[in-house]
């Protein structure tokens, strides 16, 4: 039996997409990734030590690997009295955001930058696609800081990029010791966002085993806007205002990975004032070429 006209049309359309459209998408995606790369940055003004943080007792290799970056100038450390937890994005590693957190360390902040499960030196802890587990790991890192002799008396701030932004928004709202939360290019509603991803990003998610159709319970844990809605019901007006003062959101209007409507949705539910938000007209998902403004705005928020 021969193929029907409809089947032939579908096959031809698919081939046309693969031959014409897909190569361009792949080229520009990899081009952007290349230009977003930062070379390794080094400075003698900080001391870097590697630590292991237990997150899964059932595994032989259940430790998250982190770098603790401590300023050499102890007077600056005593002045800031704060630790910043840094959460990288999907497929990145703890060194990816050096360009952002090393300037903060030079200013006197102690940095805890870690490889999330499935990434870098923490690759064997679990799969990179286990986002709910990643939030649980983040909370255990907060516990580790709370029990660390040199860190337990310091304030805690947290910065997350992309999926890392989701982690800090979803994982910090019940943590009283978290004083400032900074999320860059963060998701609002997981279900809505993932299903609207551009084809190349969606394909990369599928290849990495990331759930496109997670269970409703998982969606609630991975959607900051849903978490905020639930939290708002249980807080007084004054408590809600105090909570939102902690949050600073950053996004580029031309972000093609996590679209700008995510930022708008989060801003809307939080009712964030302009001083708690930063919008770049251009810069894409990584806010490239806006690094000076990005770091300046972060420092301004942390210092005030």
C-alpha positions as CSV (number, residue, x, y, z in Angstrom):
1,X,0.0,0.0,0.0
2,X,1.4,3.4,-1.0
3,X,1.8,6.4,1.2
4,X,-1.2,8.8,1.3
5,X,-0.8,12.4,0.1
6,X,-1.0,13.6,3.7
7,X,1.8,11.4,4.8
8,X,4.0,12.5,1.9
9,X,3.2,16.2,2.8
10,X,4.1,15.6,6.5
11,X,7.4,13.9,5.5
12,X,8.3,16.7,3.0
13,X,7.5,19.4,5.6
14,X,9.6,17.7,8.2
15,X,12.5,17.3,5.8
16,X,12.2,21.0,4.7
17,X,12.4,22.0,8.4
18,X,15.4,19.9,9.1
19,X,17.3,21.0,6.0
20,X,16.5,24.7,6.0
21,X,15.4,25.9,9.4
22,X,17.1,23.6,11.9
23,X,20.8,24.2,10.8
24,X,20.3,28.0,11.2
25,X,18.7,27.5,14.7
26,X,21.6,25.2,15.7
27,X,24.2,27.6,14.3
28,X,22.9,30.7,16.1
29,X,22.2,28.8,19.3
30,X,25.8,27.5,19.5
31,X,27.1,30.9,18.4
32,X,25.3,32.6,21.3
33,X,26.7,30.0,23.7
34,X,30.2,30.6,22.4
35,X,30.0,34.4,22.8
36,X,28.5,34.1,26.2
37,X,31.5,32.2,27.5
38,X,33.9,33.8,30.0
39,X,37.5,32.7,30.4
40,X,38.7,31.7,33.8
41,X,39.1,34.7,36.1
42,X,41.8,34.8,38.8
43,X,42.5,37.3,41.5
44,X,44.9,37.4,44.5
45,X,42.4,39.3,46.6
46,X,40.4,36.1,47.5
47,X,41.2,32.7,48.9
48,X,39.3,29.7,47.4
49,X,38.8,26.5,49.3
50,X,36.9,23.4,48.1
51,X,34.3,21.8,50.5
52,X,32.0,18.8,50.3
53,X,28.4,19.2,51.5
54,X,26.4,16.0,52.2
55,X,23.0,16.1,50.5
56,X,22.2,12.4,50.1
57,X,23.3,9.9,52.9
58,X,22.1,6.9,50.8
59,X,24.8,7.4,48.2
60,X,28.6,6.9,48.4
61,X,29.0,10.0,46.4
62,X,26.2,12.0,47.8
63,X,28.2,15.2,48.4
64,X,27.8,18.5,46.6
65,X,31.2,20.1,45.7
66,X,31.4,23.8,46.4
67,X,34.0,26.5,46.5
68,X,34.1,28.9,49.4
69,X,35.6,32.1,48.3
70,X,36.8,34.3,51.1
71,X,38.2,37.8,50.7
72,X,41.8,38.3,51.9
73,X,40.9,41.6,53.5
74,X,39.3,40.6,56.8
75,X,38.2,44.1,57.5
76,X,35.9,44.0,54.5
77,X,34.6,40.6,55.7
78,X,33.8,42.0,59.1
79,X,32.1,45.0,57.6
80,X,29.8,42.9,55.3
81,X,29.2,40.0,57.7
82,X,27.4,38.1,54.9
83,X,27.6,35.0,52.8
84,X,26.2,34.8,49.3
85,X,25.1,31.4,47.9
86,X,25.5,31.2,44.1
87,X,23.3,28.9,42.0
88,X,24.3,28.4,38.3
89,X,22.0,27.5,35.4
90,X,21.3,24.3,33.6
91,X,24.4,22.7,32.1
92,X,26.7,25.2,33.8
93,X,29.1,24.8,36.7
94,X,30.2,26.8,39.8
95,X,32.9,28.6,37.8
96,X,30.5,29.9,35.1
97,X,29.4,32.9,37.2
98,X,32.9,33.9,38.3
99,X,32.6,37.2,36.4
100,X,29.6,38.0,38.7
101,X,30.6,36.7,42.2
102,X,34.4,37.4,42.3
103,X,33.7,41.2,42.2
104,X,31.3,40.6,45.1
105,X,33.9,38.7,47.0
106,X,36.5,41.5,46.5
107,X,33.9,43.8,48.1
108,X,33.9,41.7,51.3
109,X,31.2,39.0,50.7
110,X,32.0,35.4,51.4
111,X,30.8,33.3,48.4
112,X,29.6,29.7,48.4
113,X,29.4,28.7,44.8
114,X,28.5,25.0,44.2
115,X,28.1,22.5,41.4
116,X,24.5,21.5,41.4
117,X,23.7,17.7,41.2
118,X,24.4,16.3,37.7
119,X,26.9,19.2,37.0
120,X,30.6,19.6,37.3
121,X,32.2,17.9,40.3
122,X,28.8,17.0,41.6
123,X,27.8,15.0,38.5
124,X,27.4,11.7,40.4
125,X,25.1,13.1,43.1
126,X,22.1,12.8,40.7
127,X,20.6,13.8,37.4
128,X,20.7,17.4,36.3
129,X,17.1,17.1,35.3
130,X,15.9,16.5,38.9
131,X,15.0,20.1,39.7
132,X,12.9,19.3,42.8
133,X,15.9,17.5,44.3
134,X,18.1,20.5,43.4
135,X,15.8,22.7,45.5
136,X,16.2,20.2,48.4
137,X,20.0,20.3,47.9
138,X,19.9,24.1,48.1
139,X,18.1,23.9,51.5
140,X,20.7,21.5,52.8
141,X,23.5,24.0,51.8
142,X,21.7,26.6,53.8
143,X,21.7,24.2,56.8
144,X,25.4,23.6,56.2
145,X,26.1,27.3,56.4
146,X,23.9,27.6,59.6
147,X,26.1,24.9,61.2
148,X,29.4,26.1,60.0
149,X,31.5,27.7,62.8
150,X,32.9,30.5,60.6
151,X,29.6,31.2,58.7
152,X,26.7,30.6,61.1
153,X,26.7,34.1,62.5
154,X,26.6,35.8,59.1
155,X,23.7,37.0,57.1
156,X,22.8,34.9,54.0
157,X,22.1,36.3,50.6
158,X,21.4,34.2,47.5
159,X,21.8,34.6,43.8
160,X,20.5,32.3,41.1
161,X,20.6,32.4,37.3
162,X,18.0,30.7,35.0
163,X,17.1,27.4,36.7
164,X,19.3,28.6,39.5
165,X,17.0,31.6,39.8
166,X,14.0,29.2,40.0
167,X,15.9,27.4,42.8
168,X,16.5,30.5,44.9
169,X,12.9,31.7,44.5
170,X,11.3,28.4,45.2
171,X,13.7,27.3,47.9
172,X,14.1,30.5,50.0
173,X,10.6,31.6,50.9
174,X,10.5,29.6,54.2
175,X,14.1,30.4,55.1
176,X,14.1,33.2,57.6
177,X,17.9,33.6,57.5
178,X,17.9,34.5,53.8
179,X,18.0,38.3,53.8
180,X,18.3,39.0,50.1
181,X,17.2,36.9,47.1
182,X,18.4,37.8,43.6
183,X,17.0,35.9,40.6
184,X,18.3,36.4,37.0
185,X,16.4,35.2,34.0
186,X,14.1,33.1,36.2
187,X,11.0,31.1,35.4
188,X,7.6,32.0,36.7
189,X,5.3,29.1,35.8
190,X,7.2,25.9,34.9
191,X,4.4,24.2,33.0
192,X,3.6,27.3,30.8
193,X,7.3,28.2,30.2
194,X,8.6,24.7,29.3
195,X,5.9,24.1,26.8
196,X,6.5,27.5,25.1
197,X,10.3,27.0,24.7
198,X,11.8,27.5,21.3
199,X,12.3,24.2,19.4
200,X,16.1,24.0,19.9
201,X,15.9,24.6,23.7
202,X,13.0,22.2,24.0
203,X,15.0,19.6,22.1
204,X,17.9,20.1,24.4
205,X,15.6,19.7,27.5
206,X,14.3,16.5,26.1
207,X,17.8,15.1,25.4
208,X,18.8,16.0,29.0
209,X,15.8,14.1,30.4
210,X,14.0,17.1,31.7
211,X,10.3,16.6,32.2
212,X,8.0,18.5,29.8
213,X,4.9,17.0,31.4
214,X,5.7,16.8,35.2
215,X,3.1,15.9,37.8
216,X,1.0,18.7,39.3
217,X,2.7,18.4,42.6
218,X,6.1,19.0,40.9
219,X,4.7,21.9,39.0
220,X,3.7,23.6,42.2
221,X,7.2,23.2,43.6
222,X,8.9,24.4,40.4
223,X,6.7,27.5,39.7
224,X,7.6,30.6,41.8
225,X,4.4,32.4,40.8
226,X,2.3,29.5,42.2
227,X,4.4,29.5,45.4
228,X,4.0,33.2,45.8
229,X,0.2,33.0,45.3
230,X,0.0,30.4,48.1
231,X,2.3,32.2,50.4
232,X,0.4,35.5,49.9
233,X,-2.8,33.8,51.3
234,X,-1.1,32.9,54.5
235,X,0.7,36.2,55.3
236,X,-0.6,39.5,56.6
237,X,-0.2,42.5,54.4
238,X,2.8,43.7,56.5
239,X,4.4,40.2,56.4
240,X,4.0,40.1,52.6
241,X,5.6,43.5,52.1
242,X,8.5,42.5,54.3
243,X,8.9,39.3,52.2
244,X,8.9,41.0,48.8
245,X,11.5,43.6,50.0
246,X,14.0,40.7,50.0
247,X,13.6,40.0,46.3
248,X,15.4,41.5,43.3
249,X,14.6,40.3,39.8
250,X,16.7,40.8,36.7
251,X,15.7,40.0,33.1
252,X,16.4,41.0,29.5
253,X,13.5,41.8,27.2
254,X,15.0,39.8,24.3
255,X,15.6,36.6,26.4
256,X,14.8,33.8,23.9
257,X,15.2,31.0,26.5
258,X,13.1,32.1,29.4
259,X,10.8,34.7,27.8
260,X,10.2,38.1,29.3
261,X,6.7,37.3,30.3
262,X,8.1,35.2,33.1
263,X,9.6,38.3,34.7
264,X,6.4,40.2,34.2
265,X,4.3,37.5,35.8
266,X,6.7,37.3,38.9
267,X,6.7,41.1,39.2
268,X,2.9,41.2,39.0
269,X,2.2,38.7,41.8
270,X,5.0,40.2,44.0
271,X,4.0,43.8,43.2
272,X,7.7,44.6,43.2
273,X,8.7,48.3,43.2
274,X,11.0,49.5,40.4
275,X,14.0,49.6,42.9
276,X,13.7,45.8,43.2
277,X,13.9,45.1,39.5
278,X,16.3,45.5,36.6
279,X,15.4,45.2,33.0
280,X,17.8,45.2,30.1
281,X,16.5,46.0,26.6
282,X,19.1,43.6,25.1
283,X,21.4,41.0,26.5
284,X,19.5,37.7,25.9
285,X,19.3,35.0,28.5
286,X,22.7,35.7,30.0
287,X,22.4,39.5,30.0
288,X,25.6,39.7,28.0
289,X,27.4,43.0,27.5
290,X,25.5,44.3,30.6
291,X,27.8,42.8,33.2
292,X,29.0,46.1,34.7
293,X,25.4,47.3,35.2
294,X,24.4,43.8,36.5
295,X,27.1,43.7,39.1
296,X,26.5,47.4,40.1
297,X,22.8,46.8,40.6
298,X,23.4,43.6,42.6
299,X,25.9,45.5,44.9
300,X,23.5,48.4,45.3
301,X,20.7,46.0,46.4
302,X,22.9,44.0,48.7
303,X,24.4,47.1,50.3
304,X,21.1,48.8,50.9
